[in-house]
Amino acid sequence: MFLRQAAWKLDQGAADATKFCAMAKKFVTEAGSRVADQCLQLHGGYGYLADYGIEKTVRDLRVHQILEGTNEIMRLIVARQMVGR
């Protein structure tokens, strides 16, 4: 829901769209990575095999934490918007 709200704000040209998109990107990529890591842990060594598809999800989610600005940069964007800079 948070991601949909951020996308809606971006589509509407809302003044706080940048902040919401940064928060959503950080939250969604980190939550997805935690879930994928737990899935990988559950499958053990088999999780690293291409046969199960988990390894691709783990790789893709790691890349998404970096693409379009790292999650650290997303934190800075949100912090600057919150203090009014």
C-alpha positions as CSV (number, residue, x, y, z in Angstrom):
1,M,0.0,0.0,0.0
2,F,2.9,2.3,0.8
3,L,4.5,1.7,-2.6
4,R,1.1,2.4,-4.3
5,Q,0.7,5.6,-2.4
6,A,4.2,6.8,-3.4
7,A,3.5,6.0,-7.0
8,W,0.1,7.8,-6.9
9,K,1.8,10.9,-5.4
10,L,4.4,10.8,-8.1
11,D,1.7,10.5,-10.8
12,Q,-0.2,13.4,-9.3
13,G,2.9,15.6,-9.0
14,A,2.4,16.0,-5.3
15,A,4.9,18.2,-3.5
16,D,6.0,15.4,-1.1
17,A,6.3,12.7,-3.9
18,T,10.1,12.6,-3.7
19,K,10.0,12.0,0.0
20,F,7.4,9.2,-0.3
21,C,9.2,7.6,-3.2
22,A,12.4,7.6,-1.3
23,M,10.8,6.1,1.8
24,A,8.9,3.5,-0.3
25,K,12.1,2.4,-2.2
26,K,14.0,2.0,1.0
27,F,11.3,0.1,2.8
28,V,10.3,-2.2,0.0
29,T,13.8,-3.2,-1.0
30,E,14.9,-3.8,2.6
31,A,11.7,-5.8,3.4
32,G,12.1,-7.8,0.2
33,S,15.7,-8.5,1.0
34,R,14.8,-9.8,4.5
35,V,12.2,-12.1,3.1
36,A,14.5,-13.4,0.4
37,D,17.3,-13.9,2.9
38,Q,14.9,-15.9,5.1
39,C,13.9,-18.0,2.1
40,L,17.5,-18.6,1.2
41,Q,18.2,-19.6,4.8
42,L,15.2,-22.1,4.7
43,H,16.5,-23.7,1.5
44,G,20.1,-23.9,2.7
45,G,22.7,-24.6,0.0
46,Y,20.0,-25.4,-2.5
47,G,18.9,-21.8,-2.4
48,Y,22.1,-20.9,-4.3
49,L,21.2,-23.1,-7.2
50,A,19.5,-21.6,-10.2
51,D,17.0,-24.5,-10.2
52,Y,15.1,-22.9,-7.3
53,G,15.1,-19.3,-8.5
54,I,15.8,-18.0,-5.1
55,E,19.4,-17.0,-6.0
56,K,18.1,-14.7,-8.7
57,T,15.7,-13.0,-6.4
58,V,18.4,-12.4,-3.8
59,R,20.7,-11.0,-6.5
60,D,18.0,-8.8,-8.0
61,L,16.9,-7.4,-4.7
62,R,20.5,-6.6,-3.8
63,V,20.8,-4.6,-7.1
64,H,17.6,-2.8,-6.4
65,Q,19.0,-1.5,-3.1
66,I,21.7,0.2,-5.2
67,L,20.0,1.2,-8.4
68,E,18.4,4.6,-8.7
69,G,20.2,5.8,-5.5
70,T,21.4,3.6,-2.7
71,N,19.2,3.2,0.4
72,E,21.6,5.4,2.3
73,I,20.9,8.2,-0.2
74,M,17.2,7.5,0.2
75,R,17.6,8.1,4.0
76,L,19.4,11.4,3.2
77,I,16.6,12.5,0.9
78,V,13.9,11.8,3.5
79,A,15.9,13.5,6.3
80,R,16.5,16.6,4.3
81,Q,12.8,16.8,3.3
82,M,11.8,16.4,7.0
83,V,14.0,19.2,8.2
84,G,13.0,21.5,5.3
85,R,16.2,21.7,3.3
